[in-house]
Amino acid sequence: MKWHRTMVALALANTSAVASEVTLRAGDVHVTDGDTVRVDNHPYRLVGFDAPETWRARCSGEALLGKAAADRLQQLVD
């Protein structure tokens, strides 16, 4: 799917690199959890977000909130 007039520009900070700005299509971005995405199999943390954990959740409540955050981020990316 292509954006008609405007491509979404995301400021992504790779955990091992300096923050940079890139332009991507929604299909290029794969949501890992509520504050992390993968592009070309490289993980990126979204700057300014701290979502509940899904993979290393400390309790079932955090896991549920983490899933909801990941689902919402997926909606925004789509």
NUBAVO-695630 format. One record per residue: chain; x, y, z of N, C-alpha, C in turn. Coordinates in Angstrom, 2 decimals, always signed. Atoms other than C-alpha are relative to their C-alpha. Layout:
<recs>
[rec "A"; [X; Y; Z]; [X; Y; Z]; [X; Y; Z]]
...
</recs>
This chain:
<recs>
[rec "A"; [+0.85; -1.17; +0.00]; [+0.00; +0.00; +0.00]; [+0.89; +1.23; +0.00]]
[rec "A"; [-0.75; -1.25; +0.05]; [+1.33; +3.42; -0.95]; [-0.88; +1.14; +0.50]]
[rec "A"; [+0.70; -1.21; -0.42]; [+0.38; +6.73; +0.61]; [-0.14; +0.88; -1.23]]
[rec "A"; [+0.25; -0.79; +1.20]; [-1.17; +9.01; -2.00]; [+0.88; +1.23; -0.09]]
[rec "A"; [-0.77; -1.24; +0.08]; [+0.33; +12.43; -1.28]; [+1.15; +0.05; +0.98]]
[rec "A"; [-0.98; -0.18; -1.06]; [+2.24; +12.09; +1.92]; [+0.51; -1.34; +0.48]]
[rec "A"; [-0.60; +1.18; -0.61]; [+4.64; +9.42; +3.02]; [+0.21; +0.31; +1.48]]
[rec "A"; [-0.18; -0.20; -1.43]; [+4.93; +8.95; +6.74]; [+1.49; +0.04; +0.32]]
[rec "A"; [-1.40; -0.12; -0.42]; [+8.25; +10.15; +8.14]; [+0.07; -0.33; +1.48]]
[rec "A"; [-0.15; +0.41; -1.39]; [+9.24; +8.42; +11.34]; [+1.40; +0.30; +0.47]]
[rec "A"; [-1.32; -0.17; -0.61]; [+12.06; +9.51; +13.57]; [+0.26; -1.24; +0.82]]
[rec "A"; [-0.29; +1.26; -0.65]; [+13.56; +6.23; +14.62]; [+1.40; +0.03; +0.57]]
[rec "A"; [-1.33; +0.08; -0.60]; [+16.42; +5.64; +16.98]; [+0.37; -1.47; +0.13]]
[rec "A"; [-0.51; +1.35; -0.11]; [+18.28; +2.39; +16.46]; [+0.74; -0.09; +1.32]]
[rec "A"; [-0.65; +0.13; -1.30]; [+19.58; +1.03; +19.75]; [+1.51; +0.14; -0.09]]
[rec "A"; [-1.45; -0.11; +0.13]; [+23.12; +1.10; +18.34]; [+0.42; +1.16; -0.89]]
[rec "A"; [-0.34; -1.11; +0.91]; [+22.95; +4.29; +16.26]; [-0.63; +1.29; +0.50]]
[rec "A"; [+0.54; -1.31; -0.31]; [+22.15; +7.98; +16.45]; [-1.37; +0.13; -0.67]]
[rec "A"; [+1.33; -0.20; +0.57]; [+18.55; +9.06; +15.81]; [+0.11; +0.56; -1.40]]
[rec "A"; [+0.01; -0.48; +1.37]; [+17.76; +9.62; +12.17]; [-1.44; +0.03; -0.50]]
[rec "A"; [+1.33; -0.07; +0.57]; [+14.77; +10.39; +9.98]; [-0.01; -0.73; -1.33]]
[rec "A"; [+0.14; +0.76; +1.23]; [+13.63; +8.01; +7.25]; [-1.45; +0.03; -0.45]]
[rec "A"; [+1.36; +0.07; +0.53]; [+10.58; +7.77; +5.00]; [-0.28; -1.44; -0.38]]
[rec "A"; [+0.34; +1.41; +0.20]; [+8.85; +4.38; +4.91]; [-1.44; -0.15; -0.43]]
[rec "A"; [+1.39; +0.39; +0.25]; [+5.72; +2.71; +3.59]; [-0.45; -0.87; +1.17]]
[rec "A"; [+0.52; +0.78; -1.12]; [+3.45; +1.00; +6.12]; [+0.46; -1.45; -0.08]]
[rec "A"; [-0.40; +1.40; +0.16]; [+4.39; -2.42; +4.69]; [+1.45; -0.25; +0.35]]
[rec "A"; [-1.41; +0.14; -0.36]; [+8.07; -1.76; +5.49]; [+0.21; -0.14; +1.50]]
[rec "A"; [-0.12; -0.06; -1.45]; [+7.40; -1.47; +9.23]; [-0.76; -1.15; +0.63]]
[rec "A"; [+0.63; +1.13; -0.69]; [+6.70; -4.53; +11.39]; [+0.05; +0.28; +1.50]]
[rec "A"; [+0.10; -0.33; -1.42]; [+5.49; -3.89; +14.94]; [+0.47; -1.18; +0.84]]
[rec "A"; [-0.49; +1.01; -0.93]; [+7.39; -5.82; +17.61]; [-0.78; +0.07; +1.31]]
[rec "A"; [+0.83; -0.25; -1.18]; [+5.63; -4.29; +20.63]; [-0.44; +1.45; -0.04]]
[rec "A"; [+0.58; -1.33; -0.01]; [+4.11; -0.98; +21.68]; [+0.96; +1.15; -0.21]]
[rec "A"; [-0.98; -1.08; +0.20]; [+7.36; +1.01; +21.39]; [+1.19; -0.44; -0.84]]
[rec "A"; [-1.09; +0.50; +0.83]; [+9.52; -1.06; +19.03]; [-0.55; -0.52; -1.33]]
[rec "A"; [+0.35; +0.52; +1.32]; [+9.32; -1.76; +15.31]; [+1.25; -0.59; -0.64]]
[rec "A"; [-1.10; +0.55; +0.78]; [+11.47; -3.67; +12.84]; [-0.12; +0.47; -1.43]]
[rec "A"; [-0.10; -0.38; +1.40]; [+12.57; -2.40; +9.45]; [+1.20; -0.75; -0.56]]
[rec "A"; [-1.07; +0.83; +0.56]; [+14.62; -4.77; +7.28]; [+0.67; -0.84; +1.08]]
[rec "A"; [-0.46; +0.87; -1.08]; [+14.94; -7.02; +10.34]; [+0.91; +0.70; +1.02]]
[rec "A"; [-0.75; -0.77; -1.00]; [+16.61; -4.23; +12.37]; [-0.99; +0.63; +0.97]]
[rec "A"; [+0.94; -0.59; -0.96]; [+14.87; -3.20; +15.62]; [+0.26; +1.49; +0.21]]
[rec "A"; [-0.06; -1.43; -0.30]; [+14.11; +0.47; +16.29]; [-0.96; +0.29; +1.13]]
[rec "A"; [+0.87; -0.47; -1.08]; [+12.77; +1.98; +19.49]; [-0.55; +1.35; -0.39]]
[rec "A"; [+0.63; -1.28; +0.29]; [+10.32; +4.83; +19.03]; [+0.39; +0.99; +1.09]]
[rec "A"; [-0.47; -1.02; -0.93]; [+11.70; +7.98; +20.66]; [-1.19; +0.62; +0.73]]
[rec "A"; [+1.04; -0.63; -0.80]; [+9.56; +9.31; +23.51]; [-1.14; -0.92; +0.41]]
[rec "A"; [+1.03; +0.97; -0.37]; [+7.49; +6.14; +24.01]; [+0.58; -1.00; +0.98]]
[rec "A"; [-0.39; +1.06; -0.93]; [+7.65; +3.65; +26.88]; [-1.24; -0.83; +0.27]]
[rec "A"; [+1.20; +0.83; -0.11]; [+4.96; +1.03; +26.38]; [+0.26; -1.18; +0.94]]
[rec "A"; [-0.14; +1.19; -0.84]; [+4.29; -1.89; +28.74]; [+0.62; -1.15; -0.82]]
[rec "A"; [-0.69; +1.11; +0.66]; [+6.31; -5.02; +27.92]; [-0.98; -1.10; -0.40]]
[rec "A"; [+0.78; +1.16; +0.41]; [+4.87; -7.98; +26.05]; [+0.82; -1.27; +0.21]]
[rec "A"; [-0.84; +1.19; -0.07]; [+7.77; -10.43; +25.87]; [+0.52; -0.25; +1.41]]
[rec "A"; [-0.53; +0.16; -1.37]; [+9.24; -9.80; +29.33]; [-0.90; +0.66; +1.02]]
[rec "A"; [+0.96; -0.60; -0.93]; [+6.09; -8.73; +31.11]; [+0.20; -0.57; +1.40]]
[rec "A"; [-0.19; +0.42; -1.39]; [+6.32; -8.86; +34.90]; [-1.25; -0.64; +0.60]]
[rec "A"; [+1.24; +0.60; -0.47]; [+2.68; -9.89; +35.30]; [-0.98; -0.07; -1.17]]
[rec "A"; [+0.98; +0.15; +1.08]; [-0.39; -10.80; +33.26]; [-0.65; +1.34; -0.37]]
[rec "A"; [+0.57; -1.32; +0.29]; [-1.74; -7.25; +33.58]; [+0.88; +0.81; -0.93]]
[rec "A"; [-0.93; -0.71; +0.87]; [+1.39; -5.78; +32.02]; [-0.02; -0.62; -1.40]]
[rec "A"; [+0.05; +0.67; +1.29]; [+1.22; -8.39; +29.25]; [-1.23; +0.43; -0.80]]
[rec "A"; [+1.23; -0.44; +0.68]; [-2.37; -7.39; +28.44]; [+0.12; +1.44; -0.49]]
[rec "A"; [-0.19; -1.39; +0.41]; [-1.50; -3.69; +28.38]; [+1.03; +0.11; -1.13]]
[rec "A"; [-1.00; +0.03; +1.06]; [+1.57; -4.45; +26.25]; [-0.60; -0.43; -1.32]]
[rec "A"; [+0.68; +0.46; +1.21]; [-0.58; -6.34; +23.74]; [-0.88; +1.09; -0.57]]
[rec "A"; [+0.87; -1.10; +0.45]; [-3.05; -3.44; +23.59]; [+0.84; +1.11; -0.63]]
[rec "A"; [-0.88; -1.03; +0.55]; [-0.17; -0.99; +22.99]; [+0.54; -0.43; -1.36]]
[rec "A"; [-0.51; +0.51; +1.28]; [+1.27; -3.19; +20.22]; [-1.10; +0.02; -1.06]]
[rec "A"; [+1.13; -0.02; +0.94]; [-2.17; -3.53; +18.60]; [-0.29; +1.42; -0.47]]
[rec "A"; [+0.25; -1.39; +0.38]; [-2.65; +0.25; +18.67]; [+1.09; +0.54; -0.92]]
[rec "A"; [-1.08; -0.44; +0.86]; [+0.78; +0.91; +17.18]; [-0.16; -0.60; -1.40]]
[rec "A"; [+0.23; +0.63; +1.30]; [-0.04; -1.59; +14.42]; [-1.10; +0.73; -0.77]]
[rec "A"; [+1.06; -0.78; +0.65]; [-3.25; +0.35; +13.68]; [+0.56; +1.31; -0.55]]
[rec "A"; [-0.57; -1.27; +0.45]; [-1.29; +3.60; +13.45]; [+0.94; -0.19; -1.18]]
[rec "A"; [-0.91; +0.27; +1.12]; [+1.33; +2.06; +11.17]; [-0.78; -0.33; -1.25]]
[rec "A"; [+0.82; +0.37; +1.15]; [-1.32; +0.53; +8.93]; [-0.66; +1.20; -0.61]]
</recs>
